[in-house]
Amino acid sequence: MNFDQEVANNVKWLSSIGADPTGGTTRLLYSDSWVEAQNSVKNKFEEIGMKTHFDAIGNLFGRLEGSKYPNETILTGSHIDTVVNGGKLDGQYGVLASYMAAKMLQEKYGQPLRNLEVISMAEEEGSRFPYAFWGSKNLVLEAKKEDLEDIADFDGVKFVDAMRKAGFDFRKEDEKIREDLKAFVEIHIEQGNVLETEKKSVGVVTSIVGQKRYTIVLKGQANHAGTTPMKLRKDAVYAFSKIVTQSIGKAEKIGEPLVLTFGKVEPKPNTVNVVPGEVLFTMDCRHTDQEELNQFTHEIEEDMKKIAADMGMEISIDLWMNEPPVPMDEKIVTALKEASEKNNINYRMMHSGAGHDSQIIAPYIPTAMLFVPSINGISHNPAEDTKNEDLVEGIKTLAAALYELAYVE
């Protein structure tokens, strides 16, 4: 079997575990399909001679032992969980690609100088329980037991019960962060259409955007649609439309890498013959530069308050997510760039507009990312796909970078 076919077969095999009858894959944290997938990946690791183990919460590790520097480990991998009815690549491609890159290197060069370790992280998506990055937050000891003891999924199953049923538990309180981890490299589908549009096979990620998310409520006055003159209305939808138009206009003027999204919108009373008296809406703003992000969102907040005041309305602004931008490690970014050039990979430098495990890990361990294209930019959807040749190019680029990190003095 040639390498290209092996890649395609592995993707088909892993995405079949948790296959959804309606299409796609559903593999939620601590579910039966999740347990089956982690154990199946563990078997794959052991077939090529990796030493395997699970940590307390279910992160899976497969290691090729280093011959010269046993106290230095190069880590690579991604997450094994999916969204509900998700695609065949998000997360799991990074696990498979890391495994296949390690297998390729071992077959070609033998034992690495440093430990080469692949991680299949327990969870990233936040799809079953109201908590995300459970795998990576435990790797760097950021996860807090008290944040999960009382949460449950939509069916009322408690997080703690699901975890223990799957055979896992909270880590020990006195556990210390691993000092042997010298680098982490994650490969992932882009989940956007930049690489496909520019006909690039690989993206070398330089940073992950900062995100601010808001829930905003405008309160005007509900009134009769036929008897209330236009000049006497306190129409919350009209105020909302002004906010959206003005804010997006300013965002477009600033341009990339700033992005602004108004997502959820709930007008009340939401009926045909009543002037809407209230609108709840969400706002998501992202930028790679913290100062620029802060400056723009402050201006938008002040604009919203002014529009509401001018129209005689009340406004409440709840900033409930404020994640800073995360730069990738310059040395590892350089290694990825040089690996792309040495192998004549058609690549570009770029930032990530989505969140990934790497943003959790980077403050603790030198970290960088690779992207491969997403067809039509589609992700979190059964239609999610990437050309097999691009999946292969991504693995070859990852392997070349891991060679420099794990095999070279």
C-alpha positions in Angstrom: 0.0 0.0 0.0 1.4 3.4 -0.9 1.5 6.3 1.6 -1.3 8.3 0.0 -3.6 5.3 0.2 -2.6 4.7 3.8 -3.5 8.2 4.7 -6.9 7.9 3.1 -7.6 4.6 4.7 -6.6 5.8 8.2 -9.0 8.8 7.9 -11.8 6.6 6.8 -11.1 4.1 9.6 -11.0 6.6 12.5 -14.0 8.7 11.3 -16.1 5.5 11.2 -15.8 5.2 15.0 -18.8 7.2 16.1 -20.2 7.4 12.6 -23.6 9.3 12.8 -26.6 7.7 11.0 -27.4 11.1 9.5 -23.9 11.6 8.2 -20.6 12.7 9.7 -19.1 11.6 13.0 -20.3 12.2 16.6 -17.7 11.3 19.2 -18.3 13.2 22.4 -16.1 13.1 25.5 -16.3 9.9 27.6 -19.0 8.4 25.3 -18.7 4.8 24.2 -17.5 5.9 20.7 -14.9 8.1 22.4 -13.6 5.2 24.5 -13.5 3.0 21.5 -11.6 5.5 19.4 -9.0 6.2 22.1 -8.4 2.5 22.6 -8.2 1.9 18.9 -5.6 4.7 18.5 -3.7 3.2 21.4 -3.5 -0.1 19.5 -2.2 1.7 16.4 0.5 3.3 18.5 1.6 0.0 19.9 1.7 -1.7 16.5 4.7 0.5 15.6 6.4 -0.1 19.0 5.3 3.0 20.8 5.1 2.9 24.6 1.6 4.0 25.5 -0.3 5.3 28.5 -3.3 7.3 29.5 -3.1 10.1 32.0 -5.7 10.5 34.7 -8.4 12.2 32.6 -7.9 10.2 29.4 -5.3 12.0 27.3 -3.5 9.2 25.4 0.3 9.3 24.8 2.4 7.1 22.4 6.1 7.5 22.7 9.2 6.6 20.7 12.0 6.6 23.2 15.0 8.9 22.6 18.4 7.4 22.4 20.5 10.3 23.7 18.3 12.8 25.4 15.8 10.8 27.5 14.8 13.9 29.5 13.8 15.9 26.4 10.5 15.2 24.6 9.0 16.6 21.4 5.2 16.4 21.5 2.8 16.4 18.6 -0.9 15.6 18.2 -4.4 17.0 18.6 -7.8 16.1 20.0 -10.0 13.0 19.4 -13.4 14.3 20.3 -15.8 15.8 17.7 -18.7 18.2 17.5 -22.2 16.7 17.1 -22.5 15.4 13.5 -19.0 16.7 12.7 -16.6 16.1 9.9 -13.9 13.4 9.3 -10.9 15.6 9.9 -11.3 18.2 12.7 -9.0 17.1 15.5 -8.6 13.5 14.4 -6.5 14.5 11.4 -3.9 16.0 13.8 -3.8 12.7 15.8 -3.4 10.6 12.7 -1.0 12.9 11.0 1.3 13.0 14.0 1.2 9.2 14.3 1.9 8.7 10.6 4.8 11.3 10.7 6.3 9.5 13.7 5.9 6.1 11.9 7.5 7.6 8.8 10.5 8.9 10.7 11.0 5.7 12.6 11.0 3.6 9.4 13.4 6.0 7.7 15.8 7.1 10.5 15.2 4.7 13.4 15.3 5.8 17.0 15.1 9.6 17.6 17.7 11.3 19.8 14.9 12.9 21.9 11.6 11.3 22.8 9.0 11.7 20.1 5.6 11.6 21.6 2.1 11.7 20.0 -0.8 12.9 22.1 -4.5 12.1 21.4 -6.1 14.7 23.6 -9.3 13.8 25.4 -11.4 16.9 24.5 -11.2 20.3 22.9 -14.6 21.1 21.4 -16.9 21.7 24.5 -19.6 19.8 22.6 -21.0 17.5 25.4 -20.3 19.5 28.5 -20.1 23.3 29.0 -16.3 23.2 29.2 -13.7 23.3 26.4 -10.0 22.3 26.1 -10.3 19.7 28.9 -7.4 17.7 27.4 -4.9 20.5 26.9 -5.8 22.3 30.1 -5.0 19.2 32.0 -1.7 18.8 30.2 -0.6 22.2 31.4 -2.5 21.9 34.8 -4.8 24.7 34.0 -8.0 22.7 34.5 -9.7 23.2 37.9 -11.7 20.4 39.5 -14.2 22.8 41.0 -15.2 24.0 37.6 -16.4 20.5 36.6 -17.7 18.9 39.7 -21.3 20.1 39.2 -21.7 20.4 35.4 -23.8 18.0 33.3 -24.6 17.4 29.6 -27.9 18.1 27.9 -29.3 14.8 29.0 -28.5 15.5 32.7 -25.5 13.1 32.8 -22.9 14.6 35.3 -19.4 15.2 34.0 -17.9 13.3 37.0 -20.2 10.3 36.4 -19.4 10.1 32.7 -15.6 10.4 33.3 -15.6 7.7 35.9 -17.8 5.4 33.9 -15.2 5.7 31.1 -12.5 4.7 33.5 -10.9 8.0 34.3 -10.9 10.6 37.1 -9.5 14.0 38.1 -5.7 14.2 38.2 -3.9 14.4 41.6 -3.9 17.8 43.1 -0.1 17.8 43.7 0.8 16.9 40.1 3.5 19.0 38.6 3.8 20.2 35.0 6.1 18.1 32.8 9.6 19.6 32.5 10.7 17.2 29.7 8.4 18.8 27.1 10.6 21.0 24.9 8.2 21.6 21.9 4.6 21.0 20.8 3.6 20.9 17.2 -0.1 20.6 16.2 -1.4 20.1 12.7 -5.0 20.9 11.9 -7.3 21.6 9.0 -7.7 25.3 8.4 -11.5 25.5 8.9 -11.4 28.5 6.5 -10.8 29.1 2.8 -7.6 31.1 2.7 -5.3 28.2 1.7 -7.7 26.9 -0.8 -8.3 30.3 -2.4 -4.6 30.9 -2.7 -3.9 27.4 -3.8 -1.5 26.6 -1.0 -1.0 23.1 0.4 0.2 24.2 3.9 -0.1 27.1 6.2 2.6 27.9 8.9 0.7 29.5 11.8 2.4 32.5 13.4 -0.3 33.3 16.0 -3.8 32.5 17.2 -6.2 35.4 17.4 -7.5 36.9 20.6 -11.3 36.7 21.0 -13.8 38.9 22.7 -17.4 37.6 22.9 -20.4 39.7 24.2 -24.1 39.3 25.0 -25.8 42.6 24.5 -29.4 43.6 25.3 -31.1 46.7 23.9 -34.3 47.8 25.6 -36.7 50.2 23.9 -40.5 50.1 24.0 -42.9 47.5 22.5 -45.8 49.2 20.9 -48.6 48.9 18.3 -47.2 48.7 14.7 -50.2 50.5 13.2 -50.9 53.3 15.7 -47.4 54.3 16.8 -45.9 57.1 14.5 -42.4 56.5 13.3 -41.0 59.5 15.2 -42.4 58.3 18.5 -41.0 54.8 18.4 -38.3 53.2 20.5 -37.7 50.4 18.0 -35.0 48.1 19.4 -34.5 46.3 16.0 -33.9 49.7 14.3 -31.3 50.5 17.0 -29.7 47.1 16.5 -29.5 47.6 12.8 -27.7 50.9 13.3 -25.2 49.2 15.6 -24.5 46.4 13.1 -24.2 48.8 10.1 -21.9 51.2 11.9 -19.7 48.6 13.6 -19.2 46.4 10.5 -18.5 49.5 8.4 -15.7 50.4 10.8 -14.4 46.8 10.9 -14.3 46.6 7.1 -12.4 49.9 7.0 -9.7 48.5 9.3 -9.5 45.2 7.4 -7.6 42.0 8.1 -6.8 40.5 10.5 -9.7 42.1 12.4 -13.0 40.2 12.1 -16.4 41.1 13.6 -19.5 39.0 13.8 -23.0 39.6 15.0 -24.4 36.1 15.5 -27.4 35.2 17.7 -30.3 37.8 17.4 -33.5 37.5 19.5 -36.0 40.3 19.1 -39.0 40.6 21.5 -41.9 40.2 21.2 -40.9 39.0 17.7 -44.3 39.3 16.0 -45.5 41.0 12.8 -47.7 43.7 14.3 -45.7 44.9 17.3 -42.8 47.4 17.3 -40.0 45.3 18.9 -39.2 46.6 22.4 -36.1 44.5 23.1 -33.3 42.8 21.2 -30.7 40.4 22.6 -27.7 39.8 20.4 -24.2 38.5 20.5 -21.0 40.0 19.1 -17.7 38.2 18.4 -14.6 40.2 17.7 -11.1 38.8 16.9 -7.6 40.2 16.2 -4.0 39.0 16.4 -3.0 42.1 18.3 -4.3 42.7 21.8 -3.9 46.5 21.8 -5.8 46.7 18.4 -8.5 44.4 19.7 -8.9 46.4 22.9 -9.0 49.7 21.0 -11.5 48.6 18.5 -13.9 46.9 20.9 -13.8 49.9 23.3 -14.8 52.2 20.4 -17.6 49.9 19.4 -18.9 49.7 22.9 -19.0 53.5 23.2 -20.7 53.7 19.8 -23.4 51.3 21.0 -24.0 53.3 24.2 -24.3 56.5 22.1 -26.8 55.0 19.7 -28.9 53.6 22.5 -28.8 57.0 24.4 -29.7 59.0 21.3 -32.7 56.7 20.7 -33.8 56.8 24.3 -33.0 53.2 25.1 -31.3 51.2 27.7 -28.3 48.9 26.8 -26.4 46.3 28.8 -23.1 44.9 27.5 -21.8 41.7 28.9 -18.2 40.8 27.9 -18.2 37.0 28.8 -15.1 35.9 26.9 -11.8 37.8 26.7 -9.0 35.5 25.4 -5.7 37.2 24.5 -3.9 36.5 21.2 -1.3 33.8 21.5 1.9 34.0 19.4 3.6 30.8 18.3 7.2 30.1 19.2 9.6 31.8 16.7 12.1 28.9 16.7 9.5 26.3 15.9 7.8 28.5 13.4 11.2 28.8 11.7 11.6 25.0 11.7 8.2 24.6 10.1 9.0 27.2 7.5 12.3 25.7 6.7 10.8 22.2 6.5 8.3 23.5 4.0 11.0 25.1 1.8 13.3 22.1 1.9 10.6 19.9 0.7 9.3 22.3 -1.9 5.9 22.6 -0.2 3.6 25.3 -1.5 3.0 27.1 1.7 2.2 30.5 3.2 2.6 32.2 6.6 -0.8 32.9 8.3 -2.6 33.4 11.6 -5.4 31.2 13.0 -8.8 32.8 13.3 -10.1 29.8 15.3 -9.1 28.6 18.7 -7.0 25.4 19.1 -5.3 23.4 21.9 -2.1 25.2 20.9 -3.3 28.4 22.4 -3.7 26.7 25.8 -0.3 25.0 25.6 1.8 27.8 24.1 2.2 29.9 27.3 3.8 26.8 28.9 5.6 24.9 26.1 7.2 26.2 22.9 4.4 25.7 20.4 3.6 26.1 16.7 1.0 24.9 14.2 0.5 23.8 10.7 -2.7 24.0 8.6 -3.8 22.1 5.6 -6.7 23.5 3.3 -10.4 23.0 3.9 -12.5 22.5 0.8 -14.8 25.5 0.5 -13.7 26.4 4.1 -16.3 24.0 5.5 -15.8 22.5 9.0 -18.0 21.2 11.9 -20.1 19.6 9.2 -20.3 16.2 7.5 -19.2 18.0 4.2 -15.8 18.9 5.9 -13.1 17.6 3.6 -9.5 18.2 2.3 -7.9 16.8 -0.8 -5.9 13.7 0.1 -2.8 15.1 -1.6 -2.9 18.1 0.8 -3.3 15.8 3.8 -0.2 14.0 2.6 1.7 17.2 2.1 0.8 18.3 5.6 2.1 15.0 7.1 5.3 15.2 5.1 5.9 18.8 6.3 5.2 17.8 9.9 7.6 14.9 9.7 10.3 17.1 8.3 9.9 19.5 11.2 9.8 16.8 13.8 13.0 15.3 12.3 14.7 18.7 13.0 13.3 18.8 16.5 13.8 15.2 17.6 16.5 13.7 15.4 19.1 16.5 15.0 21.6 17.5 17.7 
